[in-house]
Amino acid sequence: MRELLNVLYVQTQGSVLHLDHDAVTITVERELKLRLPLMRLSGIVMFGRVTITPFLIQRCAEDGRNLVWLDRNGRFKARVDGPTRGNVLLRRAQHLALSDAQRAQRIARQIVAAKLQNSRQILLRGARETSDQVAHLALTQAAQQLAESIGNIKECRDLNLLRGIEGDAARAYFGVFGYHMRSNGTDFVMDGRTRRPPRDRVNATISFLYALLRAECTAGLESVGLDPQVGFLHALRPGRPSLALDLMEELRPIVADRLAMTLINRKQLQAEHFTDLPGGAVHLTDDGRKIVLQAYQKRKEEEVTHRALQQKIPIGLVPHIQARLLARYLRGDIEEYVPFLYR
């Protein structure tokens, strides 16, 4: 249970939220754990088996305080907004920003710059940790290439050019990704990024983790009232959660890529946890997915320092915080969207 950006996030299973005059109280097994004045809160987000009394629901609706229900894994379930507060103005601001080429490019630049910076941190960390000189050189050179790409982003004023810079950087990043693997012999060989379908075990692991992360980002956007379909970096397509894909970019390296390396290098994933399908596709088995899911849940509980908040928060809350920061920028509450940078 913690308060971030005036939003109360309740993750403790079995929590019960009550209305106590002008405050919300939280009990677990009838023991008082927290009491907060309602006037401090603009919203409450509940994960999993969390109960809220009808009296508190009604009060929040009357005050225009939004309530969000997510399952324990962070997938969006429902949202309640009161009559004095709705999503129409925020979504209108989202569409207006998309129609404003300069503003859309500004958001996209922030997202891509953060993605490349976080990717570069992964490369530099890999270079420090390897004892193989060939791997060290390859990872260092790729990190330098990403540093140059980050420098080019600052002056980029064309969205297609920005996408080109991001694409070139991604190819450099995944071109050396196999050097991060330090075990399992030839079972986990990777030659660049392949998807739809993944063609090797490393790509299969990454693709599954990206699917989990996309669901988290979609839930974060839904929880603040943004439309996950309307993005700024990824082009609009029917049925495509473009804004969720945008939000994912800065989080892929630290949430998904790093976890994939850990699972493979610690031999938690073995060749037996994958299956080869007709046409060259490689997928995780049921047991393999279970291993990844368990590790992903533990990864979400690890804490990282968020520079915008100047405090540590669980990694699982980062997509929700980023969604709220984006909403604040679109509303004009802050001058710039602040992406997440990993330290």
Steps between C-alpha positions, in 0.01 A plus 500: 500500500651832399402846382660625178403813306197537734379153399468219753622163369379201703683176422474317834266206449208485742495877558166664579447871433247687715363852512568663838353851493732685257768233492561159352618227734658173392482188711648154446344222707324774702830665592536867404790546259451850359281808531508785246293816458285473189585855399858384427388241246396544139453126445530149643641203306434151638685181400342158537314395816433845641159598635352850509177583683197639312507814716857579389415428135207742521708770669778472242246521217342809653840668541612413146771268630560213259519136614683236300490121537783286361557130545798384705715487186418861416249444221225759477154393619285806563495871583246725670491876437263742670279753321736790568793332333515311176743391232361708215728800558809283542421298188431822310842626609650169385344535153597867475861411583498239226374763253778738606806369314750686718344382824468140381864501391602645836337210684644245258851645538482467877387138472767399248779682684408320823481164324847543348646624827360203692615263225846651517512438875426133435782481244752671728404274788544196278843625390607543864382156602648293216850354510495431125697765312305452177171545685635802689606671178173426319285624790712812547484589130123455497472724808701766319271476199198553724670801660537654154136424422391673822695808391322499163155486661530842661489684167263260324179674388358232271304207641599259223866593546462442874354157432798431274746595773314277746498212252874523429575515872277197567684299234834590659369410846356163401790430266722446804231372738632146476824609668306548825442123518776339704375143535304212350738449209323508165150465648455877513653648188351823366566672168299821518138561591232282339129516578166389361625233541813490718760274339713405799469447876634841600252676273218279626578605857521869410175490303311343788635759745407781260144367490484515879644851505257620235210386718646696794535815289147465364367470855695807610357708215149373557525580870560871433246524219735516200415312180761223452425497126611860434879523507763748388800291395320193367265561207128456549359168385166332574530278807855611574569645850735765361531705818564185708778413254635855539505470878669160475802631313679659792423200723592209270874491581473515877183297557504236227844477338692492826269236643541282189879512544471409867273201438734362236831573672380350828377194308147542628394452138630192320456367148225270627285804580455580130332332209570529126195551283452446125634791298794568731315664787619441857267535797521448875337188639245522782775430753721762337227764516444417866868561577498832315175613665629425849825686432309790345284539811812507720662753265198728537549504878861623474540869574663762281554872551266717293667834429173689456375384840842501667417175678511125458196320362431140388576441134143377458370852568723673245256461205225653714716793607611563141138496383412762761798716408394483134143595595631797700705617205206470260281699740767771521578440868872447428720646226655176379423130506763346730596152379640230728880476507665204667798564725 
